[in-house]
Amino acid sequence: MVWLAVRGSRQRDRSGAQRAKDVLADRYARGEISTKEYRERLDQLG
């Protein structure tokens, strides 16, 4: 039980920033944003 709680909390902590990066990468792959815009936004996300 403790392992699941710890594992779940790690995924939540990471998921916000990682999810944003994944969405950004998807938009770039679909051609919705330019390389310049992709890199700028990725830099903003850290």
Secondary structure, DSSP 8 states (H G I E B T S, - for coil): -HHHHHHHHHHHHHHHHHHHHHHHHHHHHTTSS-HHHHHHHHHHH-
